[in-house]
């Protein structure tokens, strides 16, 4: 089950459950759409994978399975994943 992290790990922007700007990689690293496109170039700095729009958990299920309450905040610096993967399609990394 997805954790539904509620902030961008890079810029700390709030990304509630119903946000249209939340993007996740296959490990649920969570970033806002702006950071994914303009800072990360669609490369997860933690695993090297690509990003997809995070789904929204239905409100009734959110009551039963709430979003993660603590923040994950690790501002990104250029790293090896970004350097080596930004020109490679995420499905071919």
C-alpha positions as CSV (number, residue, x, y, z in Angstrom):
1,X,0.0,0.0,0.0
2,X,1.3,3.4,-0.9
3,X,2.5,5.6,2.0
4,X,1.1,8.8,0.4
5,X,4.0,11.1,1.4
6,X,2.7,14.6,1.8
7,X,5.6,16.8,0.7
8,X,8.2,17.1,-2.1
9,X,11.4,15.6,-0.9
10,X,13.4,18.4,-2.7
11,X,11.5,21.7,-2.2
12,X,9.2,20.6,0.7
13,X,6.1,21.7,-1.2
14,X,2.9,20.3,0.4
15,X,1.5,17.4,-1.7
16,X,-1.8,16.3,0.0
17,X,-3.5,13.1,-1.0
18,X,-5.5,14.8,-3.8
19,X,-2.6,16.7,-5.3
20,X,-2.3,16.7,-9.1
21,X,1.4,17.6,-8.7
22,X,2.7,14.6,-6.7
23,X,5.0,12.3,-8.7
24,X,6.5,9.0,-7.4
25,X,9.1,6.5,-8.5
26,X,8.7,2.8,-8.0
27,X,10.0,3.1,-4.4
28,X,7.6,5.9,-3.6
29,X,10.2,8.7,-3.5
30,X,7.9,11.7,-3.8
31,X,8.5,15.0,-5.6
32,X,6.4,17.7,-7.0
33,X,5.9,17.9,-10.8
34,X,8.0,21.1,-11.0
35,X,11.0,19.5,-9.4
36,X,10.7,16.3,-11.4
37,X,10.7,18.3,-14.7
38,X,13.0,21.2,-14.0
39,X,15.5,19.9,-11.4
40,X,15.6,16.1,-11.6
41,X,14.9,15.7,-15.3
42,X,12.7,12.7,-14.6
43,X,15.5,10.8,-12.8
44,X,14.9,9.8,-9.2
45,X,18.0,10.9,-7.2
46,X,17.6,8.0,-4.8
47,X,17.2,5.1,-7.1
48,X,17.7,6.3,-10.7
49,X,14.2,5.4,-11.8
50,X,11.6,7.5,-13.6
51,X,8.5,9.1,-12.2
52,X,4.7,8.7,-12.6
53,X,1.8,10.7,-11.3
54,X,0.9,9.4,-7.8
55,X,-2.6,8.0,-7.5
56,X,-5.1,9.5,-5.1
57,X,-6.4,7.3,-2.3
58,X,-10.3,7.4,-2.1
59,X,-11.5,9.4,0.9
60,X,-13.1,6.4,2.6
61,X,-9.9,4.4,2.4
62,X,-7.9,7.4,3.5
63,X,-9.8,7.3,6.8
64,X,-8.9,3.6,7.2
65,X,-5.3,3.9,5.8
66,X,-4.1,7.5,6.4
67,X,-1.3,9.2,4.6
68,X,2.2,9.2,6.1
69,X,2.3,11.9,8.7
70,X,6.1,12.6,8.9
71,X,8.0,14.5,6.3
72,X,10.8,13.2,4.1
73,X,12.9,16.2,3.2
74,X,16.3,15.7,1.4
75,X,17.1,18.6,-0.9
76,X,18.7,17.2,-4.1
77,X,22.2,18.0,-5.2
78,X,23.6,16.8,-8.6
79,X,24.5,13.1,-8.2
80,X,25.6,10.2,-10.2
81,X,22.1,8.9,-11.0
82,X,21.2,12.3,-12.5
83,X,24.4,12.5,-14.5
84,X,24.2,9.0,-16.0
85,X,20.5,8.6,-16.5
86,X,19.0,11.8,-17.7
87,X,19.4,10.9,-21.4
88,X,18.1,7.4,-21.0
89,X,14.4,6.5,-21.2
90,X,13.2,5.4,-17.7
91,X,12.0,2.1,-19.1
92,X,15.5,1.3,-20.4
93,X,17.6,2.3,-17.3
